[in-house]
Amino acid sequence: MATAGGVIRNCYGDWIGGFCIKLGTGSGLLAELWSILQGLQLGWRKGAQFVILESDSKLALDLIKHRSDQVHPYSTILGQIRCVLAQGWVVQLVHTYREGNRVADWLSKHSLVYHFGTYELDNPPANLDVILREDMMGISFPRQVLQDSEL
């Protein structure tokens, strides 16, 4: 089941809006691209002028940043993302690790409670408040990395 989620926050970390998407069958890359597109469209509708878009998919960001003349299976959605990026605003695309993207990850999983489609959230779901607060306070959780000898 492919799902996506994201959040729009101001420079203080306060919730501006969020979304959950239940796509159905699809790849993780497709879900990431849908999340990026929806986040950009929501940010534009909310009047954002300077945006830092964080994604934990380096592949998705690389596909958006580095235009290729080759036909890609996701060329339609990549084109839509590039059109939104070309509007009159400043958007910086930044890779983050999943541990730094806990709110979006939670919203993606939360989309399973909905029917198929996209759901915009004016307010954060009640169960998300702890993660939002920890994120705003800068609390992080280290990534565990195993050495080859531990595998």
DSSP file (Angstrom, degrees, kcal/mol; ACC not computed):
  #  RESIDUE AA STRUCTURE BP1 BP2  ACC     N-H-->O    O-->H-N    N-H-->O    O-->H-N    TCO  KAPPA ALPHA  PHI   PSI    X-CA   Y-CA   Z-CA
    1    1 A M              0   0    0      0, 0.0     2,-0.5     0, 0.0    24,-0.2   0.000 360.0 360.0 360.0 119.3    0.0    0.0    0.0
    2    2 A A  E     +A   24   0A   0     22,-4.4    21,-2.2    20,-0.0    22,-1.3  -0.755 360.0 167.7 -88.7 126.9    1.6    3.3   -1.1
    3    3 A T  E     -A   22   0A   0     -2,-0.5     2,-0.3    19,-0.2    19,-0.2  -0.919  13.2-169.5-134.4 160.4    0.9    6.2    1.2
    4    4 A A  E     +A   21   0A   0     17,-2.3    17,-3.0    -2,-0.3     2,-0.3  -0.975   5.9 174.5-147.1 158.7    2.3    9.7    1.6
    5    5 A G  E     +A   20   0A   0     -2,-0.3     2,-0.3    15,-0.2    15,-0.2  -0.986   1.4 170.8-160.9 158.6    2.1   12.5    4.1
    6    6 A G  E     -A   19   0A   0     13,-1.9    13,-2.2    -2,-0.3     2,-0.3  -0.988  17.5-139.9-165.2 169.0    3.6   15.9    4.8
    7    7 A V  E     -A   18   0A   0     -2,-0.3     2,-0.5    11,-0.2    11,-0.3  -0.988   7.0-147.2-139.5 144.8    3.4   19.0    6.9
    8    8 A I  E     +A   17   0A   0      9,-3.7     8,-3.2    -2,-0.3     9,-1.6  -0.971  28.6 173.5-110.7 124.0    3.7   22.7    6.2
    9    9 A R  E     -A   15   0A   0     -2,-0.5     6,-0.2     6,-0.2     2,-0.1  -0.924  27.2-121.4-129.8 155.9    5.2   24.6    9.1
   10   10 A N    >   -     0   0    0      4,-1.9     3,-2.0    -2,-0.3     6,-0.1  -0.216  48.3 -83.2 -83.9-176.7    6.4   28.2    9.7
   11   11 A C  T 3  S+     0   0    0      1,-0.3    -1,-0.1     2,-0.1    -2,-0.0   0.639 130.8  53.9 -66.4 -13.0    9.9   29.2   10.6
   12   12 A Y  T 3  S-     0   0    0      2,-0.1    -1,-0.3     0, 0.0    -3,-0.0   0.460 119.9-107.1 -96.5  -3.5    9.1   28.5   14.3
   13   13 A G    <   +     0   0    0     -3,-2.0     2,-0.1     1,-0.3    -2,-0.1   0.476  68.7 149.6  91.0   3.3    7.9   25.0   13.6
   14   14 A D        -     0   0    0      1,-0.1    -4,-1.9   122,-0.1    -1,-0.3  -0.453  54.9-101.5 -72.4 143.5    4.2   25.8   14.1
   15   15 A W  E     +A    9   0A   0     -6,-0.2    -6,-0.2     1,-0.2    -1,-0.1  -0.446  44.0 165.8 -64.8 127.0    1.7   23.8   12.1
   16   16 A I  E     -     0   0A   0     -8,-3.2     2,-0.3     1,-0.5    -7,-0.2   0.668  67.2 -39.4-107.1 -37.5    0.3   25.6    9.0
   17   17 A G  E     -A    8   0A   0     -9,-1.6    -9,-3.7     2,-0.0    -1,-0.5  -0.949  54.3-163.4-178.6 164.7   -1.2   22.6    7.3
   18   18 A G  E     -AB   7 121A   0    103,-1.7   103,-3.3    -2,-0.3     2,-0.3  -0.918   4.4-154.2-151.3 176.6   -0.7   19.0    6.6
   19   19 A F  E     -AB   6 120A   0    -13,-2.2   -13,-1.9    -2,-0.3     2,-0.4  -0.995   7.5-156.2-157.2 155.8   -1.9   16.2    4.4
   20   20 A C  E     -AB   5 119A   0     99,-2.1    99,-2.9    -2,-0.3     2,-0.4  -0.991  13.0-165.6-131.0 139.8   -2.3   12.4    4.1
   21   21 A I  E     -AB   4 118A   0    -17,-3.0   -17,-2.3    -2,-0.4     2,-0.7  -0.992  10.6-165.0-130.7 126.8   -2.5   10.5    0.8
   22   22 A K  E     +AB   3 117A   0     95,-2.6    95,-2.1    -2,-0.4   -19,-0.2  -0.928  17.0 171.0-107.9 106.5   -3.6    6.9    0.4
   23   23 A L  E     -     0   0A   0    -21,-2.2     2,-0.4    -2,-0.7   -20,-0.2   0.784  28.9-139.5 -88.7 -30.7   -2.5    6.0   -3.2
   24   24 A G  E     +A    2   0A   0    -22,-1.3   -22,-4.4    93,-0.1    -1,-0.3  -0.837  66.4   8.0 100.3-145.8   -3.1    2.3   -3.3
   25   25 A T  S    S+     0   0    0     -2,-0.4     2,-0.3   -24,-0.2     0, 0.0  -0.547  89.1 108.8 -75.1 133.4   -0.6    0.1   -5.0
   26   26 A G        -     0   0    0     -2,-0.3     2,-0.1   -23,-0.0   -23,-0.1  -0.953  62.4 -76.2 173.7 171.9    2.6    1.8   -6.0
   27   27 A S     >  -     0   0    0     -2,-0.3     4,-1.9     1,-0.1     5,-0.1  -0.367  37.2-114.9 -84.3 163.7    6.3    2.2   -5.3
   28   28 A G  H  > S+     0   0    0      2,-0.2     4,-2.3     1,-0.2     5,-0.2   0.873 117.4  55.5 -62.4 -38.0    7.9    4.1   -2.5
   29   29 A L  H  > S+     0   0    0      2,-0.2     4,-2.4     1,-0.2    -1,-0.2   0.915 106.1  49.9 -62.7 -43.4    9.4    6.5   -5.1
   30   30 A L  H  > S+     0   0    0      1,-0.2     4,-2.5     2,-0.2    -1,-0.2   0.916 110.2  50.9 -61.7 -42.1    6.0    7.3   -6.5
   31   31 A A  H  X S+     0   0    0     -4,-1.9     4,-2.2     1,-0.2    -2,-0.2   0.906 110.0  50.1 -61.4 -41.8    4.7    8.0   -3.0
   32   32 A E  H  X S+     0   0    0     -4,-2.3     4,-2.4     2,-0.2    -2,-0.2   0.911 110.8  49.0 -63.2 -42.1    7.6   10.4   -2.3
   33   33 A L  H  X S+     0   0    0     -4,-2.4     4,-2.6     2,-0.2    -2,-0.2   0.908 111.1  49.5 -65.7 -41.2    6.9   12.3   -5.5
   34   34 A W  H  X S+     0   0    0     -4,-2.5     4,-2.8     2,-0.2     5,-0.2   0.899 110.7  51.2 -62.7 -39.5    3.2   12.6   -4.7
   35   35 A S  H  X S+     0   0    0     -4,-2.2     4,-2.6     2,-0.2    -2,-0.2   0.916 110.7  47.8 -63.2 -43.6    4.1   13.8   -1.3
   36   36 A I  H  X S+     0   0    0     -4,-2.4     4,-2.4     2,-0.2    -2,-0.2   0.931 113.7  47.4 -63.1 -46.2    6.5   16.5   -2.7
   37   37 A L  H  X S+     0   0    0     -4,-2.6     4,-2.6     2,-0.2     5,-0.2   0.945 114.3  45.9 -61.1 -49.1    3.9   17.6   -5.3
   38   38 A Q  H  X S+     0   0    0     -4,-2.8     4,-2.6     1,-0.2     5,-0.2   0.905 112.6  51.0 -62.4 -41.9    1.1   17.8   -2.7
   39   39 A G  H  X S+     0   0    0     -4,-2.6     4,-2.6    -5,-0.2    -1,-0.2   0.912 112.0  46.6 -62.1 -43.0    3.4   19.7   -0.2
   40   40 A L  H  X S+     0   0    0     -4,-2.4     4,-2.4     2,-0.2    -2,-0.2   0.926 113.2  48.6 -64.8 -44.4    4.4   22.2   -2.8
   41   41 A Q  H  X S+     0   0    0     -4,-2.6     4,-2.3     2,-0.2    -2,-0.2   0.905 113.5  47.3 -63.1 -41.2    0.8   22.8   -4.0
   42   42 A L  H  X S+     0   0    0     -4,-2.6     4,-2.0    -5,-0.2    -1,-0.2   0.922 111.5  50.6 -66.3 -44.0   -0.4   23.2   -0.4
   43   43 A G  H  <>S+     0   0    0     -4,-2.6     5,-2.5    -5,-0.2     4,-0.3   0.900 110.8  49.4 -59.5 -41.3    2.5   25.6    0.4
   44   44 A W  H ><5S+     0   0    0     -4,-2.4     3,-1.4     1,-0.2    -2,-0.2   0.926 111.0  48.9 -63.8 -45.7    1.7   27.7   -2.7
   45   45 A R  H 3<5S+     0   0    0     -4,-2.3    -1,-0.2     1,-0.3    -2,-0.2   0.825 108.2  55.1 -64.0 -30.7   -2.0   27.8   -1.8
   46   46 A K  T 3<5S-     0   0    0     -4,-2.0    -1,-0.3    -5,-0.2    -2,-0.2   0.490 120.5-110.1 -81.9  -2.6   -1.1   28.9    1.8
   47   47 A G  T < 5 +     0   0    0     -3,-1.4    -3,-0.2    -4,-0.3    -2,-0.1   0.677  54.4 168.8  87.3  17.6    0.9   31.8    0.4
   48   48 A A      < +     0   0    0     -5,-2.5    -1,-0.2    -6,-0.2     3,-0.1  -0.381  12.6 176.8 -64.1 141.5    4.4   30.6    1.2
   49   49 A Q  S    S+     0   0    0      1,-0.3    41,-2.9    40,-0.1     2,-0.5   0.665  71.3  37.3-115.8 -31.5    7.1   32.6   -0.5
   50   50 A F  E    S+c   90   0B   0     39,-0.2     2,-0.4     2,-0.0    -1,-0.3  -0.980  76.4 179.6-126.6 117.1   10.3   31.0    0.9
   51   51 A V  E     -c   91   0B   0     39,-3.1    41,-2.9    -2,-0.5     2,-0.6  -0.945  26.1-162.8-127.0 136.6   10.2   27.3    1.3
   52   52 A I  E     -c   92   0B   0     -2,-0.4     2,-0.7    39,-0.2    41,-0.2  -0.962  20.1-162.4-111.1 109.5   12.6   24.6    2.5
   53   53 A L  E     -c   93   0B   0     39,-2.7    41,-3.0    -2,-0.6     2,-0.5  -0.839   5.1-163.8 -95.8 118.1   11.2   21.3    1.3
   54   54 A E  E     +c   94   0B   0     -2,-0.7     2,-0.3    39,-0.2    41,-0.2  -0.865  12.2 172.4-104.8 133.7   12.7   18.4    3.2
   55   55 A S  E     -c   95   0B   0     39,-2.1    41,-2.3    -2,-0.5     6,-0.0  -0.993  33.0-146.8-136.8 144.7   12.4   14.8    1.8
   56   56 A D  S    S+     0   0    0     -2,-0.3     2,-0.7    39,-0.2    42,-0.2   0.294  81.3  89.7 -92.2  11.8   14.0   11.6    3.0
   57   57 A S     >  +     0   0    0      1,-0.2     4,-2.0    40,-0.1     5,-0.2  -0.855  49.4 179.1-109.2  98.2   14.1   10.4   -0.6
   58   58 A K  H  > S+     0   0    0     -2,-0.7     4,-2.7     1,-0.2     5,-0.2   0.873  84.0  57.3 -62.4 -36.4   17.4   11.4   -2.1
   59   59 A L  H  > S+     0   0    0      2,-0.2     4,-2.4     1,-0.2    -1,-0.2   0.928 106.1  48.3 -61.1 -45.6   16.4    9.6   -5.3
   60   60 A A  H  > S+     0   0    0      1,-0.2     4,-1.9     2,-0.2    -1,-0.2   0.926 113.5  47.4 -60.7 -45.4   13.2   11.7   -5.6
   61   61 A L  H  X S+     0   0    0     -4,-2.0     4,-2.7     1,-0.2     5,-0.2   0.905 111.5  50.8 -64.0 -41.1   15.1   15.0   -5.0
   62   62 A D  H  X S+     0   0    0     -4,-2.7     4,-2.6     1,-0.2    -1,-0.2   0.900 108.9  51.3 -63.7 -40.6   17.8   14.0   -7.6
   63   63 A L  H  < S+     0   0    0     -4,-2.4    -1,-0.2     1,-0.2    -2,-0.2   0.877 113.8  45.0 -63.8 -37.1   15.2   13.2  -10.2
   64   64 A I  H  < S+     0   0    0     -4,-1.9    -2,-0.2    -5,-0.2    -1,-0.2   0.928 118.1  42.1 -71.2 -45.3   13.6   16.6   -9.7
   65   65 A K  H  < S+     0   0    0     -4,-2.7     2,-1.0     1,-0.2    -2,-0.2   0.861 111.3  54.7 -71.7 -37.9   16.8   18.6   -9.6
   66   66 A H  S  < S-     0   0    0     -4,-2.6    -1,-0.2    -5,-0.2    -4,-0.0  -0.766  78.6-151.7-109.9  90.5   18.6   16.9  -12.5
   67   67 A R        -     0   0    0     -2,-1.0     2,-0.4    -3,-0.2    -3,-0.1  -0.296  13.1-160.9 -58.6 139.0   16.5   17.0  -15.6
   68   68 A S        -     0   0    0      2,-0.2     4,-0.1    -5,-0.2    -1,-0.0  -0.952  24.6-143.2-125.2 145.1   17.1   14.1  -17.9
   69   69 A D  S    S+     0   0    0     -2,-0.4     2,-0.1     2,-0.1    -1,-0.1   0.599  76.1 100.8 -78.5 -10.9   16.3   13.8  -21.6
   70   70 A Q  S    S-     0   0    0      1,-0.1     2,-0.4    -3,-0.0    -2,-0.2  -0.415  85.4-107.1 -74.3 149.7   15.5   10.1  -21.0
   71   71 A V        -     0   0    0     -2,-0.1    -1,-0.1     2,-0.0    -2,-0.1  -0.653  38.7-164.4 -76.2 128.1   11.9    9.1  -20.7
   72   72 A H    >   -     0   0    0     -2,-0.4     3,-2.1    -4,-0.1     4,-0.2  -0.900  28.3-124.8-114.5 143.9   11.1    8.2  -17.1
   73   73 A P  T 3  S+     0   0    0      0, 0.0     3,-0.3     0, 0.0    -1,-0.1   0.771 115.2  43.5 -58.2 -24.2    8.1    6.2  -15.9
   74   74 A Y  T 3> S+     0   0    0      1,-0.2     4,-2.3     2,-0.1     5,-0.2   0.016  75.4 121.4-107.9  26.9    7.3    9.1  -13.6
   75   75 A S  H <> S+     0   0    0     -3,-2.1     4,-2.2     1,-0.2    -1,-0.2   0.825  70.1  58.0 -61.6 -31.8    7.9   11.9  -16.1
   76   76 A T  H  > S+     0   0    0     -3,-0.3     4,-1.9    -4,-0.2    -1,-0.2   0.959 111.3  38.8 -64.8 -50.8    4.4   13.3  -15.8
   77   77 A I  H  > S+     0   0    0      1,-0.2     4,-2.4     2,-0.2    -2,-0.2   0.866 114.2  55.4 -70.0 -34.4    4.5   13.9  -12.0
   78   78 A L  H  X S+     0   0    0     -4,-2.3     4,-2.3     1,-0.2    -1,-0.2   0.909 108.2  49.7 -61.6 -40.5    8.1   15.1  -12.3
   79   79 A G  H  X S+     0   0    0     -4,-2.2     4,-2.0    -5,-0.2    -2,-0.2   0.891 109.3  51.2 -63.9 -39.8    6.9   17.7  -14.8
   80   80 A Q  H  X S+     0   0    0     -4,-1.9     4,-2.1     2,-0.2    -2,-0.2   0.913 110.2  49.4 -63.4 -42.2    4.1   18.8  -12.5
   81   81 A I  H  X S+     0   0    0     -4,-2.4     4,-2.4     1,-0.2    -2,-0.2   0.929 110.4  50.1 -62.6 -45.1    6.6   19.2   -9.7
   82   82 A R  H  X S+     0   0    0     -4,-2.3     4,-1.4     1,-0.2    -1,-0.2   0.862 108.3  53.6 -63.8 -35.2    8.9   21.3  -11.9
   83   83 A C  H  < S+     0   0    0     -4,-2.0     4,-0.2     2,-0.2    -1,-0.2   0.920 110.1  46.7 -64.1 -43.2    6.0   23.5  -13.0
   84   84 A V  H >< S+     0   0    0     -4,-2.1     3,-1.3     1,-0.2    -2,-0.2   0.896 110.5  53.3 -65.6 -39.0    5.1   24.2   -9.4
   85   85 A L  H 3< S+     0   0    0     -4,-2.4     4,-0.3     1,-0.2    -1,-0.2   0.808 101.8  60.8 -64.0 -29.0    8.7   24.9   -8.5
   86   86 A A  T 3< S+     0   0    0     -4,-1.4    -1,-0.2    -5,-0.2    -2,-0.2   0.478  82.6 105.6 -81.2  -1.8    8.9   27.5  -11.4
   87   87 A Q  S <  S-     0   0    0     -3,-1.3     2,-2.5    -4,-0.2    -3,-0.0  -0.137  95.7 -73.6 -69.7 175.6    6.2   29.7   -9.9
   88   88 A G  S    S+     0   0    0      2,-0.1     2,-0.3     0, 0.0    -1,-0.1  -0.352 100.0  83.5 -76.7  65.5    7.1   33.0   -8.3
   89   89 A W  S    S-     0   0    0     -2,-2.5     2,-0.6    -4,-0.3   -39,-0.2  -0.944  76.9-106.5-152.8 172.2    8.7   31.8   -5.1
   90   90 A V  E     +c   50   0B   0    -41,-2.9   -39,-3.1    -2,-0.3     2,-0.5  -0.934  35.7 178.4-110.4 120.7   12.0   30.5   -3.7
   91   91 A V  E     -c   51   0B   0     -2,-0.6     2,-0.5   -41,-0.2   -39,-0.2  -0.985  12.0-164.0-126.2 126.0   12.1   26.7   -2.9
   92   92 A Q  E     -c   52   0B   0    -41,-2.9   -39,-2.7    -2,-0.5     2,-0.5  -0.941  13.0-146.6-107.6 124.4   15.1   24.9   -1.6
   93   93 A L  E     -c   53   0B   0     -2,-0.5     2,-0.4   -41,-0.2   -39,-0.2  -0.818  23.4-178.7 -93.2 124.4   15.1   21.1   -1.9
   94   94 A V  E     -c   54   0B   0    -41,-3.0   -39,-2.1    -2,-0.5     2,-0.4  -0.976  23.2-135.1-130.2 133.6   16.9   19.4    1.0
   95   95 A H  E     +c   55   0B   0     -2,-0.4     2,-0.3   -41,-0.2   -39,-0.2  -0.713  28.9 174.3 -84.5 136.3   17.5   15.8    1.8
   96   96 A T        -     0   0    0    -41,-2.3     2,-0.2    -2,-0.4   -38,-0.1  -0.926  32.1-107.4-132.4 159.9   16.9   14.7    5.4
   97   97 A Y    >   -     0   0    0     -2,-0.3     3,-1.8     1,-0.1     4,-0.3  -0.508  35.3-106.7 -83.6 160.0   17.0   11.3    7.0
   98   98 A R  G >  S+     0   0    0      1,-0.3     3,-1.7   -42,-0.2     7,-0.2   0.844 120.7  62.0 -55.1 -35.2   13.8    9.6    8.0
   99   99 A E  G 3  S+     0   0    0      1,-0.3     3,-0.5     2,-0.1    -1,-0.3   0.780 104.9  48.0 -63.5 -25.1   14.7   10.3   11.7
  100  100 A G  G <  S+     0   0    0     -3,-1.8    -1,-0.3     1,-0.2    -2,-0.2   0.366 109.7  54.5 -91.9   3.8   14.5   14.0   10.8
  101  101 A N    <>  +     0   0    0     -3,-1.7     4,-2.3    -4,-0.3    -1,-0.2  -0.162  64.5 133.5-128.7  36.6   11.2   13.6    9.0
  102  102 A R  H  >  +     0   0    0     -3,-0.5     4,-2.4     1,-0.2     5,-0.2   0.829  69.4  53.7 -64.0 -35.9    9.1   11.9   11.7
  103  103 A V  H  > S+     0   0    0      2,-0.2     4,-2.5     1,-0.2    -1,-0.2   0.949 112.1  43.9 -66.2 -48.2    6.0   14.1   11.3
  104  104 A A  H  > S+     0   0    0      1,-0.2     4,-2.3     2,-0.2    -2,-0.2   0.896 113.6  52.0 -63.0 -39.5    5.7   13.4    7.6
  105  105 A D  H  X S+     0   0    0     -4,-2.3     4,-2.0     2,-0.2    -1,-0.2   0.909 110.3  48.3 -63.3 -42.4    6.4    9.7    8.2
  106  106 A W  H  X S+     0   0    0     -4,-2.4     4,-2.4     1,-0.2    -2,-0.2   0.920 111.4  50.0 -62.9 -44.3    3.7    9.6   10.9
  107  107 A L  H  X S+     0   0    0     -4,-2.5     4,-1.2     1,-0.2    -2,-0.2   0.870 107.9  54.2 -64.2 -36.4    1.2   11.3    8.6
  108  108 A S  H  < S+     0   0    0     -4,-2.3     3,-0.5     1,-0.2     4,-0.3   0.938 112.2  42.9 -61.8 -46.5    2.0    8.9    5.8
  109  109 A K  H >< S+     0   0    0     -4,-2.0     3,-1.4     1,-0.2    -2,-0.2   0.860 109.3  59.2 -66.6 -35.1    1.2    5.9    8.1
  110  110 A H  H >< S+     0   0    0     -4,-2.4     3,-2.1     1,-0.3     4,-0.2   0.755  87.2  76.1 -65.3 -24.8   -1.9    7.7    9.4
  111  111 A S  G >< S+     0   0    0     -4,-1.2     3,-1.6    -3,-0.5    -1,-0.3   0.704  76.2  77.8 -62.6 -17.4   -3.3    7.9    5.8
  112  112 A L  G <  S+     0   0    0     -3,-1.4    -1,-0.3     1,-0.3    -2,-0.2   0.727  84.3  62.7 -64.2 -20.6   -4.1    4.2    6.2
  113  113 A V  G <  S+     0   0    0     -3,-2.1    -1,-0.3    -4,-0.1     2,-0.2   0.615  98.4  72.3 -78.7 -11.0   -7.2    5.2    8.3
  114  114 A Y  S <  S-     0   0    0     -3,-1.6     3,-0.1    -4,-0.2     2,-0.1  -0.522  87.8-106.3 -99.0 166.0   -8.6    7.1    5.3
  115  115 A H        -     0   0    0      1,-0.2   -93,-0.3    -2,-0.2    -1,-0.1  -0.312  64.0 -63.6 -74.8 173.0  -10.2    6.0    2.1
  116  116 A F  S    S+     0   0    0    -95,-0.1     2,-0.3    -2,-0.1    -1,-0.2  -0.317  99.1  53.0 -61.1 141.7   -8.2    6.3   -1.1
  117  117 A G  E    S-B   22   0A   0    -95,-2.1   -95,-2.6    -3,-0.1     2,-0.4  -0.793  89.2 -51.6 130.1-170.6   -7.3    9.9   -2.0
  118  118 A T  E     -B   21   0A   0     -2,-0.3     2,-0.5   -97,-0.2   -97,-0.2  -0.879  40.7-168.2-109.9 135.8   -5.8   13.1   -0.6
  119  119 A Y  E     -B   20   0A   0    -99,-2.9   -99,-2.1    -2,-0.4     2,-0.3  -0.976   9.5-151.0-128.0 117.5   -6.8   14.6    2.7
  120  120 A E  E     -B   19   0A   0     -2,-0.5     2,-0.6  -101,-0.2  -101,-0.3  -0.701  10.8-151.8 -87.3 140.3   -5.7   18.1    3.8
  121  121 A L  E     -B   18   0A   0   -103,-3.3  -103,-1.7    -2,-0.3    -2,-0.0  -0.940  16.5-174.2-118.4 112.0   -5.5   18.6    7.5
  122  122 A D  S    S+     0   0    0     -2,-0.6    -1,-0.1  -105,-0.2  -103,-0.0   0.812  82.4  31.0 -71.5 -29.1   -6.0   22.1    8.9
  123  123 A N  S    S-     0   0    0   -105,-0.0    -1,-0.1  -106,-0.0  -105,-0.1  -0.942  95.4-101.6-128.0 149.6   -5.0   20.9   12.4
  124  124 A P        -     0   0    0      0, 0.0     5,-0.1     0, 0.0    -2,-0.0  -0.430  44.8-101.5 -68.7 142.2   -2.7   18.2   13.4
  125  125 A P    >   -     0   0    0      0, 0.0     3,-1.9     0, 0.0     4,-0.4  -0.328  34.6-113.5 -58.3 147.8   -4.2   14.9   14.5
  126  126 A A  G >  S+     0   0    0      1,-0.3     3,-1.3     2,-0.2     4,-0.2   0.838 113.5  56.7 -56.3 -38.8   -4.3   14.5   18.2
  127  127 A N  G 3  S+     0   0    0      1,-0.2     4,-0.3     2,-0.1    -1,-0.3   0.550  98.6  63.5 -74.1  -5.4   -1.9   11.6   18.4
  128  128 A L  G <> S+     0   0    0     -3,-1.9     4,-2.4     1,-0.2    -1,-0.2   0.562  74.3  92.1 -92.5  -9.9    0.8   13.6   16.5
  129  129 A D  H <> S+     0   0    0     -3,-1.3     4,-2.4    -4,-0.4     5,-0.2   0.830  83.1  52.3 -60.0 -36.1    1.2   16.3   19.2
  130  130 A V  H  > S+     0   0    0     -4,-0.2     4,-2.6    -3,-0.2    -1,-0.2   0.939 111.9  45.5 -66.1 -46.1    4.1   14.6   21.0
  131  131 A I  H  > S+     0   0    0     -4,-0.3     4,-2.4     2,-0.2    -2,-0.2   0.903 113.2  50.7 -64.7 -40.8    6.1   14.1   17.8
  132  132 A L  H  X S+     0   0    0     -4,-2.4     4,-2.5     2,-0.2    -1,-0.2   0.930 111.8  47.4 -61.1 -45.2    5.4   17.8   16.8
  133  133 A R  H  X S+     0   0    0     -4,-2.4     4,-1.8    -5,-0.2    -2,-0.2   0.923 112.7  48.2 -63.6 -45.0    6.5   19.1   20.2
  134  134 A E  H  <>S+     0   0    0     -4,-2.6     5,-2.5     1,-0.2     4,-0.5   0.902 112.4  49.8 -61.9 -40.4    9.7   16.9   20.2
  135  135 A D  H ><5S+     0   0    0     -4,-2.4     3,-1.0     1,-0.2    -2,-0.2   0.916 109.5  50.0 -64.9 -43.7   10.5   18.1   16.7
  136  136 A M  H 3<5S+     0   0    0     -4,-2.5    -1,-0.2     1,-0.3    -2,-0.2   0.822 110.3  51.5 -64.2 -31.0   10.0   21.8   17.6
  137  137 A M  T 3<5S-     0   0    0     -4,-1.8    -1,-0.3    -5,-0.2    -2,-0.2   0.515 116.5-115.0 -84.4  -5.5   12.3   21.4   20.6
  138  138 A G  T < 5 +     0   0    0     -3,-1.0     2,-0.4    -4,-0.5    -3,-0.2   0.664  57.2 160.2  81.9  15.9   15.0   19.8   18.5
  139  139 A I      < -     0   0    0     -5,-2.5     2,-0.3    -6,-0.2    -1,-0.3  -0.578  17.6-174.7 -72.2 128.1   14.8   16.4   20.1
  140  140 A S        -     0   0    0     -2,-0.4   -40,-0.1    -3,-0.1   -41,-0.0  -0.841  23.1-139.7-124.0 161.9   16.4   13.9   17.8
  141  141 A F        -     0   0    0     -2,-0.3   -42,-0.0   -42,-0.2    -2,-0.0  -0.985  29.9-119.9-122.6 122.6   16.8   10.2   17.8
  142  142 A P        -     0   0    0      0, 0.0     2,-0.4     0, 0.0     0, 0.0  -0.223  21.6-119.2 -66.1 149.8   20.1    8.8   16.6
  143  143 A R        -     0   0    0      1,-0.0     2,-0.6     2,-0.0   -46,-0.0  -0.732  23.0-133.0 -85.2 132.1   20.3    6.5   13.6
  144  144 A Q        -     0   0    0     -2,-0.4     2,-0.5     2,-0.0    -1,-0.0  -0.793  24.2-170.3 -89.8 122.9   21.7    3.1   14.4
  145  145 A V        -     0   0    0     -2,-0.6     2,-0.4     0, 0.0    -2,-0.0  -0.961   8.3-150.2-116.6 126.9   24.3    2.1   11.8
  146  146 A L        -     0   0    0     -2,-0.5     2,-0.2     2,-0.0     5,-0.0  -0.761  12.8-130.2 -96.3 140.2   25.7   -1.4   11.8
  147  147 A Q    >>  -     0   0    0     -2,-0.4     3,-2.0     1,-0.1     4,-0.7  -0.495  31.7-104.7 -80.0 158.9   29.2   -2.2   10.6
  148  148 A D  G >4 S+     0   0    0      1,-0.3     3,-1.1     2,-0.2    -1,-0.1   0.852 121.9  58.2 -51.1 -37.9   29.7   -5.0    8.0
  149  149 A S  G 34 S+     0   0    0      1,-0.3    -1,-0.3     2,-0.1    -3,-0.0   0.717 103.2  54.0 -68.2 -19.7   31.0   -7.3   10.8
  150  150 A E  G <4        0   0    0     -3,-2.0    -1,-0.3     1,-0.2    -2,-0.2   0.589 360.0 360.0 -89.5 -11.3   27.8   -6.9   12.7
  151  151 A L    <<        0   0    0     -3,-1.1    -1,-0.2    -4,-0.7    -2,-0.1   0.482 360.0 360.0 -76.5 360.0   25.5   -7.9    9.8
